[in-house]
Amino acid sequence: MMFLKSWKSNPYRKPLILQGARQVGKTYTLLEFGRIHYENVAYFNFETHPKLAETFAENIQPDYLIPILSHLANQSIIKEKTLIIFDEYNYANEP
């Protein structure tokens, strides 16, 4: 978790991609980190919400995505206060 704390405190941070073997606790670790260090967590799973890939294919600008994601999560996504987690994204489908 020290790495995640360091990432969160970096004012120049980029989106974090966490890769590793299946079923080793990546999602659990991120959800727990979000629960402790953020006011709320918005979790999106590309396997259970196939329309997410279509939404991202349309436009990846935050001003476009955030309202859609807020609606899907039934919660407000607030900059610096909400950790957004995208799970089970399939890189093989990228152009």
C-alpha positions in Angstrom: 0.0 0.0 0.0 3.0 2.3 0.4 3.3 2.5 -3.4 -0.4 3.5 -3.7 0.0 6.2 -1.0 3.0 7.6 -2.8 1.0 7.5 -6.1 -1.9 9.3 -4.5 0.2 12.1 -3.0 2.1 12.8 -6.3 0.6 16.0 -7.9 1.9 14.9 -11.3 0.4 11.3 -11.1 -0.9 9.6 -14.2 -3.6 6.9 -14.2 -2.3 3.7 -12.6 -2.3 0.4 -14.4 -2.1 -2.5 -12.1 -1.2 -5.8 -13.9 -0.5 -9.2 -12.5 -1.7 -12.8 -12.3 -5.4 -13.5 -11.9 -6.9 -14.0 -8.4 -4.0 -12.5 -6.4 -5.8 -9.6 -4.8 -5.3 -6.7 -7.2 -9.0 -5.6 -7.1 -9.3 -6.2 -3.4 -6.2 -4.1 -2.7 -7.4 -1.2 -4.8 -10.9 -1.3 -3.3 -9.5 -1.4 0.2 -7.1 1.5 -0.6 -9.9 3.5 -2.0 -12.1 2.8 1.1 -9.3 4.0 3.4 -7.9 6.9 1.4 -10.8 8.4 -0.6 -14.2 9.6 0.2 -15.8 7.2 -2.2 -14.9 4.6 -4.8 -16.5 4.1 -8.3 -15.9 0.5 -9.5 -16.5 -0.5 -13.1 -16.0 -4.0 -14.4 -15.7 -4.3 -18.2 -16.7 -8.0 -18.1 -20.0 -7.3 -16.4 -20.7 -4.0 -18.2 -19.8 -4.7 -21.9 -21.2 -1.3 -22.9 -18.3 0.4 -21.1 -16.0 -0.5 -24.0 -18.4 1.2 -26.4 -18.6 4.3 -24.2 -14.8 4.6 -24.2 -14.6 4.0 -28.0 -16.8 7.0 -28.5 -14.8 9.5 -26.5 -12.2 9.3 -23.7 -12.2 12.9 -22.6 -12.9 13.2 -18.9 -15.6 15.9 -19.5 -17.5 13.4 -21.6 -16.9 10.3 -19.5 -17.3 11.5 -15.9 -21.0 12.3 -16.2 -21.7 8.9 -17.9 -19.7 7.0 -15.3 -21.4 9.0 -12.4 -24.7 7.9 -13.8 -23.6 4.2 -14.2 -22.3 4.2 -10.6 -25.3 6.0 -9.2 -22.9 8.4 -7.4 -21.1 11.7 -8.0 -17.5 11.3 -9.1 -15.6 14.2 -7.6 -12.0 15.0 -8.6 -9.5 14.1 -5.9 -12.2 12.6 -3.7 -13.3 9.6 -5.8 -11.1 6.7 -6.8 -12.2 5.3 -10.1 -11.3 1.6 -10.7 -11.7 -0.1 -14.1 -11.5 -3.8 -13.8 -11.2 -6.6 -16.3 -10.3 -4.4 -19.2 -9.3 -6.4 -22.2 -6.3 -4.9 -23.9 -6.6 -7.4 -26.7 -9.6 -5.5 -28.1 -7.6 -2.3 -28.6 -6.9 -1.2 -32.2 
